[in-house]
């Protein structure tokens, strides 16, 4: 499940598989889906991450 947390004063959406955080829930959901299916991250998705690892 994508979770939300505060990061640098804003709310972000975090992929529970890789802990990368995104400004938009849809990106975190895509990331989590990809991470779950491939056991690695998609550069196309993680380039949008605000918080890494
Ligand atoms: Zn991920």
mmCIF file of the protein (N, C-alpha, C, O) and its ligand, coordinates in Angstrom:
data_MODEL
# 
_entry.id   MODEL 
# 
loop_
_entity.id 
_entity.type 
_entity.pdbx_number_of_molecules 
1 polymer     1 
2 non-polymer 1 
# 
_entity_poly.entity_id                      1 
_entity_poly.type                           'polypeptide(L)' 
_entity_poly.nstd_linkage                   no 
_entity_poly.nstd_monomer                   no 
_entity_poly.pdbx_seq_one_letter_code       
;(UNK)(UNK)(UNK)(UNK)(UNK)(UNK)(UNK)(UNK)(UNK)(UNK)(UNK)(UNK)(UNK)(UNK)(UNK)(UNK)
(UNK)(UNK)(UNK)(UNK)(UNK)(UNK)(UNK)(UNK)(UNK)(UNK)(UNK)(UNK)(UNK)(UNK)(UNK)(UNK)
(UNK)(UNK)(UNK)(UNK)(UNK)(UNK)(UNK)(UNK)(UNK)(UNK)(UNK)(UNK)(UNK)(UNK)(UNK)(UNK)
(UNK)(UNK)(UNK)(UNK)(UNK)
;
_entity_poly.pdbx_seq_one_letter_code_can   XXXXXXXXXXXXXXXXXXXXXXXXXXXXXXXXXXXXXXXXXXXXXXXXXXXXX 
_entity_poly.pdbx_strand_id                 A 
# 
loop_
_entity_poly_seq.entity_id 
_entity_poly_seq.num 
_entity_poly_seq.mon_id 
_entity_poly_seq.hetero 
1 1  UNK n 
1 2  UNK n 
1 3  UNK n 
1 4  UNK n 
1 5  UNK n 
1 6  UNK n 
1 7  UNK n 
1 8  UNK n 
1 9  UNK n 
1 10 UNK n 
1 11 UNK n 
1 12 UNK n 
1 13 UNK n 
1 14 UNK n 
1 15 UNK n 
1 16 UNK n 
1 17 UNK n 
1 18 UNK n 
1 19 UNK n 
1 20 UNK n 
1 21 UNK n 
1 22 UNK n 
1 23 UNK n 
1 24 UNK n 
1 25 UNK n 
1 26 UNK n 
1 27 UNK n 
1 28 UNK n 
1 29 UNK n 
1 30 UNK n 
1 31 UNK n 
1 32 UNK n 
1 33 UNK n 
1 34 UNK n 
1 35 UNK n 
1 36 UNK n 
1 37 UNK n 
1 38 UNK n 
1 39 UNK n 
1 40 UNK n 
1 41 UNK n 
1 42 UNK n 
1 43 UNK n 
1 44 UNK n 
1 45 UNK n 
1 46 UNK n 
1 47 UNK n 
1 48 UNK n 
1 49 UNK n 
1 50 UNK n 
1 51 UNK n 
1 52 UNK n 
1 53 UNK n 
# 
loop_
_struct_asym.id 
_struct_asym.entity_id 
A 1 
B 2 
# 
loop_
_chem_comp.id 
_chem_comp.type 
_chem_comp.mon_nstd_flag 
UNK 'L-peptide linking' . 
ZN  non-polymer         . 
# 
_pdbx_entity_nonpoly.entity_id   2 
_pdbx_entity_nonpoly.name        ? 
_pdbx_entity_nonpoly.comp_id     ZN 
# 
_pdbx_nonpoly_scheme.asym_id         B 
_pdbx_nonpoly_scheme.entity_id       2 
_pdbx_nonpoly_scheme.mon_id          ZN 
_pdbx_nonpoly_scheme.ndb_seq_num     1 
_pdbx_nonpoly_scheme.pdb_seq_num     101 
_pdbx_nonpoly_scheme.auth_seq_num    101 
_pdbx_nonpoly_scheme.pdb_mon_id      ZN 
_pdbx_nonpoly_scheme.auth_mon_id     ZN 
_pdbx_nonpoly_scheme.pdb_strand_id   A 
_pdbx_nonpoly_scheme.pdb_ins_code    . 
# 
loop_
_atom_site.group_PDB 
_atom_site.id 
_atom_site.type_symbol 
_atom_site.label_atom_id 
_atom_site.label_alt_id 
_atom_site.label_comp_id 
_atom_site.label_asym_id 
_atom_site.label_entity_id 
_atom_site.label_seq_id 
_atom_site.pdbx_PDB_ins_code 
_atom_site.Cartn_x 
_atom_site.Cartn_y 
_atom_site.Cartn_z 
_atom_site.occupancy 
_atom_site.B_iso_or_equiv 
_atom_site.pdbx_formal_charge 
_atom_site.auth_seq_id 
_atom_site.auth_comp_id 
_atom_site.auth_asym_id 
_atom_site.auth_atom_id 
_atom_site.pdbx_PDB_model_num 
ATOM   1   N  N  . UNK A 1 1  ? 0.828  -1.207 0.000   1.00 0.00 ? 1   UNK A N  1 
ATOM   2   C  CA . UNK A 1 1  ? 0.000  0.000  0.000   1.00 0.00 ? 1   UNK A CA 1 
ATOM   3   C  C  . UNK A 1 1  ? 0.861  1.257  0.000   1.00 0.00 ? 1   UNK A C  1 
ATOM   4   O  O  . UNK A 1 1  ? 1.842  1.351  0.738   1.00 0.00 ? 1   UNK A O  1 
ATOM   5   N  N  . UNK A 1 2  ? 0.492  2.197  -0.816  1.00 0.00 ? 2   UNK A N  1 
ATOM   6   C  CA . UNK A 1 2  ? 1.141  3.495  -0.790  1.00 0.00 ? 2   UNK A CA 1 
ATOM   7   C  C  . UNK A 1 2  ? 0.797  4.188  0.525   1.00 0.00 ? 2   UNK A C  1 
ATOM   8   O  O  . UNK A 1 2  ? -0.352 4.162  0.967   1.00 0.00 ? 2   UNK A O  1 
ATOM   9   N  N  . UNK A 1 3  ? 1.782  4.795  1.136   1.00 0.00 ? 3   UNK A N  1 
ATOM   10  C  CA . UNK A 1 3  ? 1.519  5.513  2.386   1.00 0.00 ? 3   UNK A CA 1 
ATOM   11  C  C  . UNK A 1 3  ? 1.881  6.985  2.206   1.00 0.00 ? 3   UNK A C  1 
ATOM   12  O  O  . UNK A 1 3  ? 2.632  7.355  1.303   1.00 0.00 ? 3   UNK A O  1 
ATOM   13  N  N  . UNK A 1 4  ? 1.327  7.810  3.087   1.00 0.00 ? 4   UNK A N  1 
ATOM   14  C  CA . UNK A 1 4  ? 1.637  9.229  3.008   1.00 0.00 ? 4   UNK A CA 1 
ATOM   15  C  C  . UNK A 1 4  ? 2.537  9.615  4.180   1.00 0.00 ? 4   UNK A C  1 
ATOM   16  O  O  . UNK A 1 4  ? 2.453  9.025  5.257   1.00 0.00 ? 4   UNK A O  1 
ATOM   17  N  N  . UNK A 1 5  ? 3.378  10.586 3.968   1.00 0.00 ? 5   UNK A N  1 
ATOM   18  C  CA . UNK A 1 5  ? 4.174  11.126 5.066   1.00 0.00 ? 5   UNK A CA 1 
ATOM   19  C  C  . UNK A 1 5  ? 4.539  12.573 4.768   1.00 0.00 ? 5   UNK A C  1 
ATOM   20  O  O  . UNK A 1 5  ? 4.400  13.052 3.643   1.00 0.00 ? 5   UNK A O  1 
ATOM   21  N  N  . UNK A 1 6  ? 5.006  13.248 5.796   1.00 0.00 ? 6   UNK A N  1 
ATOM   22  C  CA . UNK A 1 6  ? 5.443  14.631 5.633   1.00 0.00 ? 6   UNK A CA 1 
ATOM   23  C  C  . UNK A 1 6  ? 6.914  14.641 5.234   1.00 0.00 ? 6   UNK A C  1 
ATOM   24  O  O  . UNK A 1 6  ? 7.737  13.946 5.829   1.00 0.00 ? 6   UNK A O  1 
ATOM   25  N  N  . UNK A 1 7  ? 7.221  15.419 4.249   1.00 0.00 ? 7   UNK A N  1 
ATOM   26  C  CA . UNK A 1 7  ? 8.610  15.511 3.806   1.00 0.00 ? 7   UNK A CA 1 
ATOM   27  C  C  . UNK A 1 7  ? 8.881  16.949 3.371   1.00 0.00 ? 7   UNK A C  1 
ATOM   28  O  O  . UNK A 1 7  ? 8.260  17.458 2.438   1.00 0.00 ? 7   UNK A O  1 
ATOM   29  N  N  . UNK A 1 8  ? 9.805  17.582 4.054   1.00 0.00 ? 8   UNK A N  1 
ATOM   30  C  CA . UNK A 1 8  ? 10.153 18.978 3.764   1.00 0.00 ? 8   UNK A CA 1 
ATOM   31  C  C  . UNK A 1 8  ? 8.909  19.862 3.697   1.00 0.00 ? 8   UNK A C  1 
ATOM   32  O  O  . UNK A 1 8  ? 8.758  20.701 2.809   1.00 0.00 ? 8   UNK A O  1 
ATOM   33  N  N  . UNK A 1 9  ? 8.017  19.638 4.680   1.00 0.00 ? 9   UNK A N  1 
ATOM   34  C  CA . UNK A 1 9  ? 6.869  20.506 4.822   1.00 0.00 ? 9   UNK A CA 1 
ATOM   35  C  C  . UNK A 1 9  ? 5.707  20.228 3.898   1.00 0.00 ? 9   UNK A C  1 
ATOM   36  O  O  . UNK A 1 9  ? 4.733  20.981 3.878   1.00 0.00 ? 9   UNK A O  1 
ATOM   37  N  N  . UNK A 1 10 ? 5.798  19.154 3.130   1.00 0.00 ? 10  UNK A N  1 
ATOM   38  C  CA . UNK A 1 10 ? 4.680  18.818 2.251   1.00 0.00 ? 10  UNK A CA 1 
ATOM   39  C  C  . UNK A 1 10 ? 4.335  17.348 2.396   1.00 0.00 ? 10  UNK A C  1 
ATOM   40  O  O  . UNK A 1 10 ? 5.130  16.555 2.900   1.00 0.00 ? 10  UNK A O  1 
ATOM   41  N  N  . UNK A 1 11 ? 3.153  17.000 1.952   1.00 0.00 ? 11  UNK A N  1 
ATOM   42  C  CA . UNK A 1 11 ? 2.739  15.604 2.031   1.00 0.00 ? 11  UNK A CA 1 
ATOM   43  C  C  . UNK A 1 11 ? 3.195  14.888 0.764   1.00 0.00 ? 11  UNK A C  1 
ATOM   44  O  O  . UNK A 1 11 ? 3.007  15.384 -0.347  1.00 0.00 ? 11  UNK A O  1 
ATOM   45  N  N  . UNK A 1 12 ? 3.776  13.751 0.942   1.00 0.00 ? 12  UNK A N  1 
ATOM   46  C  CA . UNK A 1 12 ? 4.201  12.952 -0.201  1.00 0.00 ? 12  UNK A CA 1 
ATOM   47  C  C  . UNK A 1 12 ? 3.625  11.544 -0.081  1.00 0.00 ? 12  UNK A C  1 
ATOM   48  O  O  . UNK A 1 12 ? 3.169  11.124 0.982   1.00 0.00 ? 12  UNK A O  1 
ATOM   49  N  N  . UNK A 1 13 ? 3.661  10.842 -1.185  1.00 0.00 ? 13  UNK A N  1 
ATOM   50  C  CA . UNK A 1 13 ? 3.147  9.483  -1.262  1.00 0.00 ? 13  UNK A CA 1 
ATOM   51  C  C  . UNK A 1 13 ? 4.334  8.552  -1.469  1.00 0.00 ? 13  UNK A C  1 
ATOM   52  O  O  . UNK A 1 13 ? 5.132  8.734  -2.388  1.00 0.00 ? 13  UNK A O  1 
ATOM   53  N  N  . UNK A 1 14 ? 4.436  7.556  -0.603  1.00 0.00 ? 14  UNK A N  1 
ATOM   54  C  CA . UNK A 1 14 ? 5.636  6.724  -0.571  1.00 0.00 ? 14  UNK A CA 1 
ATOM   55  C  C  . UNK A 1 14 ? 5.341  5.289  -1.000  1.00 0.00 ? 14  UNK A C  1 
ATOM   56  O  O  . UNK A 1 14 ? 4.397  4.656  -0.527  1.00 0.00 ? 14  UNK A O  1 
ATOM   57  N  N  . UNK A 1 15 ? 6.167  4.804  -1.898  1.00 0.00 ? 15  UNK A N  1 
ATOM   58  C  CA . UNK A 1 15 ? 6.127  3.393  -2.301  1.00 0.00 ? 15  UNK A CA 1 
ATOM   59  C  C  . UNK A 1 15 ? 6.689  2.556  -1.165  1.00 0.00 ? 15  UNK A C  1 
ATOM   60  O  O  . UNK A 1 15 ? 7.804  2.802  -0.705  1.00 0.00 ? 15  UNK A O  1 
ATOM   61  N  N  . UNK A 1 16 ? 5.930  1.573  -0.711  1.00 0.00 ? 16  UNK A N  1 
ATOM   62  C  CA . UNK A 1 16 ? 6.403  0.791  0.431   1.00 0.00 ? 16  UNK A CA 1 
ATOM   63  C  C  . UNK A 1 16 ? 7.494  -0.197 0.038   1.00 0.00 ? 16  UNK A C  1 
ATOM   64  O  O  . UNK A 1 16 ? 8.205  -0.706 0.905   1.00 0.00 ? 16  UNK A O  1 
ATOM   65  N  N  . UNK A 1 17 ? 7.633  -0.472 -1.234  1.00 0.00 ? 17  UNK A N  1 
ATOM   66  C  CA . UNK A 1 17 ? 8.664  -1.416 -1.651  1.00 0.00 ? 17  UNK A CA 1 
ATOM   67  C  C  . UNK A 1 17 ? 10.045 -0.780 -1.648  1.00 0.00 ? 17  UNK A C  1 
ATOM   68  O  O  . UNK A 1 17 ? 11.002 -1.374 -1.152  1.00 0.00 ? 17  UNK A O  1 
ATOM   69  N  N  . UNK A 1 18 ? 10.156 0.424  -2.198  1.00 0.00 ? 18  UNK A N  1 
ATOM   70  C  CA . UNK A 1 18 ? 11.482 1.036  -2.332  1.00 0.00 ? 18  UNK A CA 1 
ATOM   71  C  C  . UNK A 1 18 ? 11.636 2.296  -1.488  1.00 0.00 ? 18  UNK A C  1 
ATOM   72  O  O  . UNK A 1 18 ? 12.730 2.853  -1.398  1.00 0.00 ? 18  UNK A O  1 
ATOM   73  N  N  . UNK A 1 19 ? 10.543 2.751  -0.868  1.00 0.00 ? 19  UNK A N  1 
ATOM   74  C  CA . UNK A 1 19 ? 10.573 3.922  0.019   1.00 0.00 ? 19  UNK A CA 1 
ATOM   75  C  C  . UNK A 1 19 ? 10.806 5.240  -0.720  1.00 0.00 ? 19  UNK A C  1 
ATOM   76  O  O  . UNK A 1 19 ? 11.071 6.260  -0.083  1.00 0.00 ? 19  UNK A O  1 
ATOM   77  N  N  . UNK A 1 20 ? 10.715 5.239  -2.015  1.00 0.00 ? 20  UNK A N  1 
ATOM   78  C  CA . UNK A 1 20 ? 10.795 6.496  -2.746  1.00 0.00 ? 20  UNK A CA 1 
ATOM   79  C  C  . UNK A 1 20 ? 9.484  7.254  -2.558  1.00 0.00 ? 20  UNK A C  1 
ATOM   80  O  O  . UNK A 1 20 ? 8.414  6.651  -2.481  1.00 0.00 ? 20  UNK A O  1 
ATOM   81  N  N  . UNK A 1 21 ? 9.579  8.587  -2.484  1.00 0.00 ? 21  UNK A N  1 
ATOM   82  C  CA . UNK A 1 21 ? 8.394  9.389  -2.235  1.00 0.00 ? 21  UNK A CA 1 
ATOM   83  C  C  . UNK A 1 21 ? 8.061  10.291 -3.416  1.00 0.00 ? 21  UNK A C  1 
ATOM   84  O  O  . UNK A 1 21 ? 8.948  10.827 -4.081  1.00 0.00 ? 21  UNK A O  1 
ATOM   85  N  N  . UNK A 1 22 ? 6.742  10.448 -3.664  1.00 0.00 ? 22  UNK A N  1 
ATOM   86  C  CA . UNK A 1 22 ? 6.266  11.196 -4.830  1.00 0.00 ? 22  UNK A CA 1 
ATOM   87  C  C  . UNK A 1 22 ? 5.244  12.253 -4.441  1.00 0.00 ? 22  UNK A C  1 
ATOM   88  O  O  . UNK A 1 22 ? 4.550  12.124 -3.432  1.00 0.00 ? 22  UNK A O  1 
ATOM   89  N  N  . UNK A 1 23 ? 5.162  13.291 -5.249  1.00 0.00 ? 23  UNK A N  1 
ATOM   90  C  CA . UNK A 1 23 ? 4.191  14.354 -4.994  1.00 0.00 ? 23  UNK A CA 1 
ATOM   91  C  C  . UNK A 1 23 ? 2.773  13.893 -5.309  1.00 0.00 ? 23  UNK A C  1 
ATOM   92  O  O  . UNK A 1 23 ? 1.811  14.397 -4.729  1.00 0.00 ? 23  UNK A O  1 
ATOM   93  N  N  . UNK A 1 24 ? 2.639  12.942 -6.220  1.00 0.00 ? 24  UNK A N  1 
ATOM   94  C  CA . UNK A 1 24 ? 1.317  12.476 -6.626  1.00 0.00 ? 24  UNK A CA 1 
ATOM   95  C  C  . UNK A 1 24 ? 1.117  10.999 -6.310  1.00 0.00 ? 24  UNK A C  1 
ATOM   96  O  O  . UNK A 1 24 ? 1.996  10.169 -6.540  1.00 0.00 ? 24  UNK A O  1 
ATOM   97  N  N  . UNK A 1 25 ? -0.060 10.696 -5.777  1.00 0.00 ? 25  UNK A N  1 
ATOM   98  C  CA . UNK A 1 25 ? -0.363 9.322  -5.406  1.00 0.00 ? 25  UNK A CA 1 
ATOM   99  C  C  . UNK A 1 25 ? -0.232 8.371  -6.590  1.00 0.00 ? 25  UNK A C  1 
ATOM   100 O  O  . UNK A 1 25 ? 0.250  7.248  -6.439  1.00 0.00 ? 25  UNK A O  1 
ATOM   101 N  N  . UNK A 1 26 ? -0.655 8.816  -7.758  1.00 0.00 ? 26  UNK A N  1 
ATOM   102 C  CA . UNK A 1 26 ? -0.638 7.920  -8.915  1.00 0.00 ? 26  UNK A CA 1 
ATOM   103 C  C  . UNK A 1 26 ? 0.782  7.451  -9.246  1.00 0.00 ? 26  UNK A C  1 
ATOM   104 O  O  . UNK A 1 26 ? 0.981  6.322  -9.695  1.00 0.00 ? 26  UNK A O  1 
ATOM   105 N  N  . UNK A 1 27 ? 1.756  8.318  -9.022  1.00 0.00 ? 27  UNK A N  1 
ATOM   106 C  CA . UNK A 1 27 ? 3.143  7.935  -9.288  1.00 0.00 ? 27  UNK A CA 1 
ATOM   107 C  C  . UNK A 1 27 ? 3.629  6.897  -8.282  1.00 0.00 ? 27  UNK A C  1 
ATOM   108 O  O  . UNK A 1 27 ? 4.319  5.943  -8.642  1.00 0.00 ? 27  UNK A O  1 
ATOM   109 N  N  . UNK A 1 28 ? 3.263  7.092  -7.029  1.00 0.00 ? 28  UNK A N  1 
ATOM   110 C  CA . UNK A 1 28 ? 3.656  6.126  -6.004  1.00 0.00 ? 28  UNK A CA 1 
ATOM   111 C  C  . UNK A 1 28 ? 2.994  4.774  -6.262  1.00 0.00 ? 28  UNK A C  1 
ATOM   112 O  O  . UNK A 1 28 ? 3.599  3.723  -6.048  1.00 0.00 ? 28  UNK A O  1 
ATOM   113 N  N  . UNK A 1 29 ? 1.743  4.815  -6.726  1.00 0.00 ? 29  UNK A N  1 
ATOM   114 C  CA . UNK A 1 29 ? 1.042  3.567  -7.033  1.00 0.00 ? 29  UNK A CA 1 
ATOM   115 C  C  . UNK A 1 29 ? 1.702  2.849  -8.213  1.00 0.00 ? 29  UNK A C  1 
ATOM   116 O  O  . UNK A 1 29 ? 1.860  1.629  -8.201  1.00 0.00 ? 29  UNK A O  1 
ATOM   117 N  N  . UNK A 1 30 ? 2.076  3.611  -9.211  1.00 0.00 ? 30  UNK A N  1 
ATOM   118 C  CA . UNK A 1 30 ? 2.786  3.020  -10.363 1.00 0.00 ? 30  UNK A CA 1 
ATOM   119 C  C  . UNK A 1 30 ? 4.100  2.397  -9.922  1.00 0.00 ? 30  UNK A C  1 
ATOM   120 O  O  . UNK A 1 30 ? 4.451  1.289  -10.326 1.00 0.00 ? 30  UNK A O  1 
ATOM   121 N  N  . UNK A 1 31 ? 4.822  3.139  -9.079  1.00 0.00 ? 31  UNK A N  1 
ATOM   122 C  CA . UNK A 1 31 ? 6.107  2.661  -8.589  1.00 0.00 ? 31  UNK A CA 1 
ATOM   123 C  C  . UNK A 1 31 ? 5.925  1.357  -7.828  1.00 0.00 ? 31  UNK A C  1 
ATOM   124 O  O  . UNK A 1 31 ? 6.651  0.389  -8.053  1.00 0.00 ? 31  UNK A O  1 
ATOM   125 N  N  . UNK A 1 32 ? 4.953  1.339  -6.928  1.00 0.00 ? 32  UNK A N  1 
ATOM   126 C  CA . UNK A 1 32 ? 4.750  0.157  -6.116  1.00 0.00 ? 32  UNK A CA 1 
ATOM   127 C  C  . UNK A 1 32 ? 4.350  -1.045 -6.978  1.00 0.00 ? 32  UNK A C  1 
ATOM   128 O  O  . UNK A 1 32 ? 4.801  -2.168 -6.752  1.00 0.00 ? 32  UNK A O  1 
ATOM   129 N  N  . UNK A 1 33 ? 3.512  -0.787 -7.950  1.00 0.00 ? 33  UNK A N  1 
ATOM   130 C  CA . UNK A 1 33 ? 3.107  -1.857 -8.855  1.00 0.00 ? 33  UNK A CA 1 
ATOM   131 C  C  . UNK A 1 33 ? 4.323  -2.409 -9.602  1.00 0.00 ? 33  UNK A C  1 
ATOM   132 O  O  . UNK A 1 33 ? 4.500  -3.620 -9.735  1.00 0.00 ? 33  UNK A O  1 
ATOM   133 N  N  . UNK A 1 34 ? 5.150  -1.483 -10.085 1.00 0.00 ? 34  UNK A N  1 
ATOM   134 C  CA . UNK A 1 34 ? 6.336  -1.903 -10.829 1.00 0.00 ? 34  UNK A CA 1 
ATOM   135 C  C  . UNK A 1 34 ? 7.325  -2.642 -9.931  1.00 0.00 ? 34  UNK A C  1 
ATOM   136 O  O  . UNK A 1 34 ? 7.852  -3.696 -10.288 1.00 0.00 ? 34  UNK A O  1 
ATOM   137 N  N  . UNK A 1 35 ? 7.558  -2.064 -8.766  1.00 0.00 ? 35  UNK A N  1 
ATOM   138 C  CA . UNK A 1 35 ? 8.494  -2.688 -7.818  1.00 0.00 ? 35  UNK A CA 1 
ATOM   139 C  C  . UNK A 1 35 ? 8.033  -4.093 -7.451  1.00 0.00 ? 35  UNK A C  1 
ATOM   140 O  O  . UNK A 1 35 ? 8.835  -5.024 -7.382  1.00 0.00 ? 35  UNK A O  1 
ATOM   141 N  N  . UNK A 1 36 ? 6.724  -4.234 -7.215  1.00 0.00 ? 36  UNK A N  1 
ATOM   142 C  CA . UNK A 1 36 ? 6.193  -5.521 -6.819  1.00 0.00 ? 36  UNK A CA 1 
ATOM   143 C  C  . UNK A 1 36 ? 6.323  -6.555 -7.920  1.00 0.00 ? 36  UNK A C  1 
ATOM   144 O  O  . UNK A 1 36 ? 6.585  -7.728 -7.654  1.00 0.00 ? 36  UNK A O  1 
ATOM   145 N  N  . UNK A 1 37 ? 6.140  -6.116 -9.159  1.00 0.00 ? 37  UNK A N  1 
ATOM   146 C  CA . UNK A 1 37 ? 6.158  -7.039 -10.280 1.00 0.00 ? 37  UNK A CA 1 
ATOM   147 C  C  . UNK A 1 37 ? 7.579  -7.377 -10.725 1.00 0.00 ? 37  UNK A C  1 
ATOM   148 O  O  . UNK A 1 37 ? 7.849  -8.488 -11.183 1.00 0.00 ? 37  UNK A O  1 
ATOM   149 N  N  . UNK A 1 38 ? 8.482  -6.409 -10.586 1.00 0.00 ? 38  UNK A N  1 
ATOM   150 C  CA . UNK A 1 38 ? 9.820  -6.582 -11.153 1.00 0.00 ? 38  UNK A CA 1 
ATOM   151 C  C  . UNK A 1 38 ? 10.948 -6.694 -10.127 1.00 0.00 ? 38  UNK A C  1 
ATOM   152 O  O  . UNK A 1 38 ? 12.088 -7.012 -10.467 1.00 0.00 ? 38  UNK A O  1 
ATOM   153 N  N  . UNK A 1 39 ? 10.607 -6.425 -8.865  1.00 0.00 ? 39  UNK A N  1 
ATOM   154 C  CA . UNK A 1 39 ? 11.619 -6.449 -7.807  1.00 0.00 ? 39  UNK A CA 1 
ATOM   155 C  C  . UNK A 1 39 ? 12.772 -5.489 -8.085  1.00 0.00 ? 39  UNK A C  1 
ATOM   156 O  O  . UNK A 1 39 ? 13.886 -5.688 -7.600  1.00 0.00 ? 39  UNK A O  1 
ATOM   157 N  N  . UNK A 1 40 ? 12.501 -4.469 -8.851  1.00 0.00 ? 40  UNK A N  1 
ATOM   158 C  CA . UNK A 1 40 ? 13.439 -3.369 -9.026  1.00 0.00 ? 40  UNK A CA 1 
ATOM   159 C  C  . UNK A 1 40 ? 12.627 -2.165 -9.462  1.00 0.00 ? 40  UNK A C  1 
ATOM   160 O  O  . UNK A 1 40 ? 11.438 -2.283 -9.757  1.00 0.00 ? 40  UNK A O  1 
ATOM   161 N  N  . UNK A 1 41 ? 13.271 -1.007 -9.504  1.00 0.00 ? 41  UNK A N  1 
ATOM   162 C  CA . UNK A 1 41 ? 12.531 0.208  -9.821  1.00 0.00 ? 41  UNK A CA 1 
ATOM   163 C  C  . UNK A 1 41 ? 12.624 0.557  -11.296 1.00 0.00 ? 41  UNK A C  1 
ATOM   164 O  O  . UNK A 1 41 ? 13.561 0.170  -11.994 1.00 0.00 ? 41  UNK A O  1 
ATOM   165 N  N  . UNK A 1 42 ? 11.626 1.299  -11.748 1.00 0.00 ? 42  UNK A N  1 
ATOM   166 C  CA . UNK A 1 42 ? 11.650 1.814  -13.106 1.00 0.00 ? 42  UNK A CA 1 
ATOM   167 C  C  . UNK A 1 42 ? 12.230 3.226  -13.099 1.00 0.00 ? 42  UNK A C  1 
ATOM   168 O  O  . UNK A 1 42 ? 11.725 4.104  -12.399 1.00 0.00 ? 42  UNK A O  1 
ATOM   169 N  N  . UNK A 1 43 ? 13.265 3.439  -13.859 1.00 0.00 ? 43  UNK A N  1 
ATOM   170 C  CA . UNK A 1 43 ? 13.886 4.764  -13.927 1.00 0.00 ? 43  UNK A CA 1 
ATOM   171 C  C  . UNK A 1 43 ? 12.885 5.802  -14.423 1.00 0.00 ? 43  UNK A C  1 
ATOM   172 O  O  . UNK A 1 43 ? 12.932 6.965  -14.023 1.00 0.00 ? 43  UNK A O  1 
ATOM   173 N  N  . UNK A 1 44 ? 11.982 5.372  -15.297 1.00 0.00 ? 44  UNK A N  1 
ATOM   174 C  CA . UNK A 1 44 ? 10.956 6.272  -15.823 1.00 0.00 ? 44  UNK A CA 1 
ATOM   175 C  C  . UNK A 1 44 ? 10.049 6.800  -14.718 1.00 0.00 ? 44  UNK A C  1 
ATOM   176 O  O  . UNK A 1 44 ? 9.534  7.915  -14.803 1.00 0.00 ? 44  UNK A O  1 
ATOM   177 N  N  . UNK A 1 45 ? 9.860  5.990  -13.683 1.00 0.00 ? 45  UNK A N  1 
ATOM   178 C  CA . UNK A 1 45 ? 9.011  6.401  -12.571 1.00 0.00 ? 45  UNK A CA 1 
ATOM   179 C  C  . UNK A 1 45 ? 9.836  7.114  -11.499 1.00 0.00 ? 45  UNK A C  1 
ATOM   180 O  O  . UNK A 1 45 ? 9.444  8.171  -11.006 1.00 0.00 ? 45  UNK A O  1 
ATOM   181 N  N  . UNK A 1 46 ? 10.969 6.532  -11.147 1.00 0.00 ? 46  UNK A N  1 
ATOM   182 C  CA . UNK A 1 46 ? 11.730 7.078  -10.018 1.00 0.00 ? 46  UNK A CA 1 
ATOM   183 C  C  . UNK A 1 46 ? 12.359 8.443  -10.334 1.00 0.00 ? 46  UNK A C  1 
ATOM   184 O  O  . UNK A 1 46 ? 12.762 9.161  -9.418  1.00 0.00 ? 46  UNK A O  1 
ATOM   185 N  N  . UNK A 1 47 ? 12.444 8.797  -11.594 1.00 0.00 ? 47  UNK A N  1 
ATOM   186 C  CA . UNK A 1 47 ? 12.977 10.135 -11.905 1.00 0.00 ? 47  UNK A CA 1 
ATOM   187 C  C  . UNK A 1 47 ? 12.051 11.234 -11.387 1.00 0.00 ? 47  UNK A C  1 
ATOM   188 O  O  . UNK A 1 47 ? 12.462 12.387 -11.262 1.00 0.00 ? 47  UNK A O  1 
ATOM   189 N  N  . UNK A 1 48 ? 10.796 10.874 -11.084 1.00 0.00 ? 48  UNK A N  1 
ATOM   190 C  CA . UNK A 1 48 ? 9.846  11.849 -10.534 1.00 0.00 ? 48  UNK A CA 1 
ATOM   191 C  C  . UNK A 1 48 ? 9.877  11.894 -9.011  1.00 0.00 ? 48  UNK A C  1 
ATOM   192 O  O  . UNK A 1 48 ? 9.171  12.697 -8.401  1.00 0.00 ? 48  UNK A O  1 
ATOM   193 N  N  . UNK A 1 49 ? 10.680 11.051 -8.401  1.00 0.00 ? 49  UNK A N  1 
ATOM   194 C  CA . UNK A 1 49 ? 10.671 10.962 -6.937  1.00 0.00 ? 49  UNK A CA 1 
ATOM   195 C  C  . UNK A 1 49 ? 11.234 12.218 -6.283  1.00 0.00 ? 49  UNK A C  1 
ATOM   196 O  O  . UNK A 1 49 ? 12.235 12.779 -6.729  1.00 0.00 ? 49  UNK A O  1 
ATOM   197 N  N  . UNK A 1 50 ? 10.556 12.648 -5.199  1.00 0.00 ? 50  UNK A N  1 
ATOM   198 C  CA . UNK A 1 50 ? 11.052 13.768 -4.406  1.00 0.00 ? 50  UNK A CA 1 
ATOM   199 C  C  . UNK A 1 50 ? 12.002 13.276 -3.321  1.00 0.00 ? 50  UNK A C  1 
ATOM   200 O  O  . UNK A 1 50 ? 12.967 13.944 -2.952  1.00 0.00 ? 50  UNK A O  1 
ATOM   201 N  N  . UNK A 1 51 ? 11.686 12.068 -2.818  1.00 0.00 ? 51  UNK A N  1 
ATOM   202 C  CA . UNK A 1 51 ? 12.501 11.483 -1.773  1.00 0.00 ? 51  UNK A CA 1 
ATOM   203 C  C  . UNK A 1 51 ? 13.016 10.141 -2.257  1.00 0.00 ? 51  UNK A C  1 
ATOM   204 O  O  . UNK A 1 51 ? 12.250 9.325  -2.767  1.00 0.00 ? 51  UNK A O  1 
ATOM   205 N  N  . UNK A 1 52 ? 14.294 9.913  -2.100  1.00 0.00 ? 52  UNK A N  1 
ATOM   206 C  CA . UNK A 1 52 ? 14.884 8.670  -2.607  1.00 0.00 ? 52  UNK A CA 1 
ATOM   207 C  C  . UNK A 1 52 ? 15.395 7.802  -1.465  1.00 0.00 ? 52  UNK A C  1 
ATOM   208 O  O  . UNK A 1 52 ? 16.201 8.226  -0.638  1.00 0.00 ? 52  UNK A O  1 
ATOM   209 N  N  . UNK A 1 53 ? 14.900 6.589  -1.454  1.00 0.00 ? 53  UNK A N  1 
ATOM   210 C  CA . UNK A 1 53 ? 15.322 5.603  -0.462  1.00 0.00 ? 53  UNK A CA 1 
ATOM   211 C  C  . UNK A 1 53 ? 15.011 6.038  0.942   1.00 0.00 ? 53  UNK A C  1 
ATOM   212 O  O  . UNK A 1 53 ? 15.307 5.313  1.892   1.00 0.00 ? 53  UNK A O  1 
HETATM 213 ZN ZN . ZN  B 2 .  ? 8.897  1.660  -5.651  1.00 0.00 ? 101 ZN  A ZN 1 
# 
